[in-house]
Amino acid sequence: MAPTISIVSKTGDAKEIGAYELVRGLCWHHSLQDRELLNVTHRLSGTAILRGISREDMLLVLPILKRLKWTIPASRVFDSARHTHGIAAALRVIDLSKQTFSQKREKEIAAILDGEVVVGSGNRPGYKRDITVPGILIEHKTTYPNTKDPSKFSLDLRDLDHLYINANSNGQIPVYIIEYAGRNGIAILPEEDIAGAEDYYVRDVYEVPDQASVTMTMEQTLRITDLACSKIIRKTRTWLIISFGELIDLIKPNPSGI
């Protein structure tokens, strides 16, 4: 059983939690919001240094954290330029790791769907298209935990609107694929483009006619299965959220469209 430490929760309350030493003065423990993600915490104060990171990312930043002295009060940690720069460097490494992972996943998804990755698509202003399949325009996004609440993530609905315009101008079906921290893949596409859409069992409905974004939880995405979907109702159209597995079943039998 892991030794316990007292940590400071998001609400400012002290909580006892099992934790393991990472380096002297720092420990790691499971996030209270998502046990598959980890927090790195200052042992003396219980203050989080890094929140909601993967085990792989923790190992990537370990050499940076090892170079700093953590057996000092938190006030000295956060007043220290050396520690501030070290934490910033760790965050940059994690961000680069996310970008590399996303590019790898785009290639894997393109292979699964018999499509092609558009090289440099993210660098072309006004042209966000990552993967092409005949008759289908796909944008792929790997989203990561909200630092304040790792159990939630936000979807920018303007991305859906922009993707729809791009796809419609080329006579294609827009598909927006989201993977949360590299897992629990979901796909979002217009209800009008799915034959038999009325046969799905609807789990959650997000009525956001004019909003710029919508917040979802991990629990809500886990309820989306091959037989159940969720809906995003906009002023212009309704989008269905289906599982990535269901998207494969829709595309593979009909490579010229859904």
C-alpha positions in Angstrom: 0.0 0.0 0.0 1.3 3.5 -0.9 2.3 5.9 1.9 -0.1 8.8 2.2 0.5 12.5 1.9 -1.8 15.5 2.4 -2.5 17.3 -0.9 -4.3 20.5 -1.6 -7.3 19.8 -3.8 -8.8 22.2 -6.4 -11.2 23.5 -3.8 -8.3 24.3 -1.5 -9.2 21.5 0.9 -6.6 19.1 2.3 -7.0 15.4 1.3 -5.1 12.3 2.2 -4.0 10.3 -0.8 -1.6 7.5 -1.6 1.6 8.8 -3.3 5.0 7.5 -4.4 8.3 9.3 -4.3 9.4 10.6 -7.7 12.5 12.5 -6.7 13.4 13.9 -3.3 10.8 16.4 -2.3 8.4 15.4 -5.1 5.9 12.5 -5.3 3.4 11.3 -7.9 -0.1 10.1 -7.4 -3.3 9.4 -9.4 -5.4 12.4 -10.3 -8.5 12.7 -8.2 -10.6 13.3 -11.4 -9.1 10.6 -13.6 -7.1 7.7 -12.2 -5.5 7.0 -15.6 -3.7 10.4 -15.3 -1.1 11.5 -12.8 -0.2 14.6 -10.7 3.3 15.5 -9.6 3.1 17.1 -6.2 5.4 19.0 -3.9 5.6 16.8 -0.8 6.1 19.4 1.9 3.2 21.6 0.8 0.9 19.2 -1.1 0.8 21.6 -4.0 0.6 20.2 -7.5 3.6 21.0 -9.8 2.2 19.2 -12.8 -1.4 18.1 -13.2 -3.2 15.5 -15.3 -0.2 14.0 -17.2 0.4 10.5 -18.5 2.9 8.1 -17.1 4.9 8.4 -20.3 5.1 12.2 -20.0 6.1 11.9 -16.3 9.1 9.8 -17.4 9.9 12.3 -20.1 10.2 15.2 -17.7 11.9 13.3 -14.9 15.4 14.3 -16.0 14.4 18.0 -15.8 12.8 17.6 -12.4 15.9 15.7 -11.1 18.1 18.8 -11.7 16.1 20.9 -9.2 16.0 20.9 -5.4 12.5 20.2 -4.1 13.1 19.7 -0.4 12.4 23.4 0.2 9.2 25.3 1.1 6.7 25.9 -1.7 7.1 29.6 -1.3 10.8 29.3 -2.3 9.9 26.9 -5.2 7.5 29.4 -6.8 9.7 32.4 -6.1 12.7 30.7 -7.7 13.4 31.6 -11.3 15.3 28.3 -11.7 12.3 26.3 -10.6 9.9 28.4 -12.7 12.0 27.8 -15.8 12.3 24.1 -15.0 8.5 23.7 -14.7 8.0 25.6 -18.0 10.6 23.4 -19.7 8.7 20.3 -18.5 5.5 21.7 -19.9 7.2 22.3 -23.2 8.4 18.7 -23.4 4.9 17.4 -22.6 3.4 19.7 -25.3 5.9 18.5 -27.9 5.2 14.9 -26.9 1.5 15.6 -27.5 2.2 17.0 -31.0 4.3 14.0 -31.9 1.6 11.6 -30.6 -1.1 13.4 -32.6 0.9 13.1 -35.8 1.4 9.4 -35.2 -2.3 8.8 -34.6 -3.2 10.7 -37.8 -1.1 8.2 -39.8 -2.7 5.2 -37.9 -6.2 6.5 -38.4 -5.6 7.2 -42.1 -4.4 3.6 -42.5 -7.4 2.2 -40.7 -9.8 4.2 -42.9 -7.9 3.6 -46.1 -7.2 7.3 -46.4 -4.3 9.6 -46.7 -2.7 12.2 -44.3 -2.6 15.7 -45.7 1.0 16.8 -45.1 1.3 20.2 -43.4 -2.5 20.7 -43.3 -2.2 22.3 -39.8 0.1 24.9 -41.2 -2.2 26.2 -43.9 -4.4 29.1 -42.7 -8.1 28.4 -43.2 -7.5 24.8 -44.3 -7.7 22.4 -41.4 -7.9 19.0 -42.9 -5.8 16.2 -41.6 -7.0 13.1 -43.4 -8.8 12.5 -46.7 -10.9 9.5 -47.6 -12.8 9.5 -50.9 -15.9 11.7 -50.4 -15.0 12.4 -46.8 -13.1 15.3 -45.2 -11.6 14.4 -41.8 -10.1 16.6 -39.1 -8.4 14.8 -36.2 -7.9 16.3 -32.8 -6.2 14.8 -29.7 -7.5 16.7 -26.7 -5.9 16.7 -23.3 -7.2 17.1 -19.8 -8.4 20.4 -18.5 -5.8 21.4 -15.9 -8.5 22.5 -13.5 -10.6 19.4 -14.0 -9.0 16.4 -15.9 -12.4 14.7 -16.2 -13.6 17.3 -18.7 -12.6 18.7 -22.1 -13.9 21.5 -24.3 -14.9 21.2 -27.9 -14.7 24.4 -30.0 -17.9 24.3 -32.1 -16.4 26.9 -34.5 -14.1 24.1 -35.7 -17.2 22.0 -36.7 -18.7 25.0 -38.6 -15.4 25.6 -40.4 -15.0 22.0 -41.3 -18.5 21.8 -42.6 -17.9 24.8 -44.9 -14.7 23.3 -46.3 -16.3 19.9 -46.8 -19.4 21.2 -48.4 -17.5 23.3 -50.9 -15.9 20.1 -52.2 -19.0 17.9 -52.0 -17.6 15.9 -49.1 -18.9 14.7 -45.8 -17.2 16.4 -42.8 -16.0 14.1 -40.0 -14.4 15.5 -36.8 -12.5 12.8 -34.8 -11.6 13.5 -31.2 -9.4 11.3 -29.0 -9.2 12.2 -25.3 -5.6 11.9 -24.2 -5.1 9.3 -26.9 -8.1 7.1 -25.9 -11.9 6.9 -26.1 -12.1 8.0 -29.7 -15.3 9.6 -30.9 -16.4 11.0 -34.2 -18.8 13.9 -34.9 -20.6 14.3 -38.2 -23.9 15.9 -39.5 -27.0 13.8 -38.7 -28.2 14.4 -42.3 -25.2 12.5 -43.7 -25.8 9.3 -41.7 -28.2 6.8 -43.2 -30.4 5.3 -40.4 -29.4 7.9 -37.9 -32.8 7.6 -36.3 -31.9 4.0 -35.2 -29.3 5.1 -32.7 -30.2 5.4 -29.0 -29.5 8.9 -27.9 -27.5 9.3 -24.7 -26.9 13.0 -24.2 -28.2 16.1 -26.1 -26.2 19.3 -26.1 -28.4 22.2 -27.2 -25.9 24.9 -28.1 -27.5 26.9 -31.0 -25.1 29.9 -30.8 -22.4 29.0 -28.3 -18.8 28.9 -29.4 -17.9 25.8 -27.4 -19.4 22.9 -25.4 -17.9 21.0 -22.4 -18.0 17.2 -22.2 -16.9 14.8 -19.5 -15.1 11.5 -19.8 -18.1 9.7 -18.4 -20.3 11.1 -21.2 -17.9 9.9 -24.0 -17.7 6.5 -22.4 -21.5 6.2 -22.8 -21.1 6.5 -26.6 -21.1 3.0 -28.1 -21.7 1.4 -31.5 -25.4 1.4 -30.7 -25.7 4.7 -28.8 -24.8 8.3 -29.8 -25.1 11.8 -28.5 -26.3 14.9 -30.3 -25.1 18.5 -30.6 -27.9 20.7 -31.7 -26.8 23.9 -33.4 -28.9 26.6 -35.0 -27.8 25.5 -38.5 -27.7 21.7 -38.1 -27.6 18.7 -35.8 -24.4 16.8 -35.3 -24.2 13.2 -34.1 -21.4 12.0 -31.8 -20.7 8.3 -32.5 -17.9 5.9 -31.5 -14.8 5.6 -33.6 -15.6 1.9 -34.0 -19.0 2.8 -35.5 -17.3 5.3 -37.8 -15.1 2.5 -39.2 -18.2 0.4 -39.8 -19.9 3.3 -41.7 -16.9 4.1 -43.9 -15.3 0.8 -44.7 -18.3 -0.8 -46.4 -18.8 2.3 -48.5 -15.4 3.9 -49.4 -17.1 6.6 -51.6 -19.0 8.1 -48.7 -21.1 7.2 -45.6 
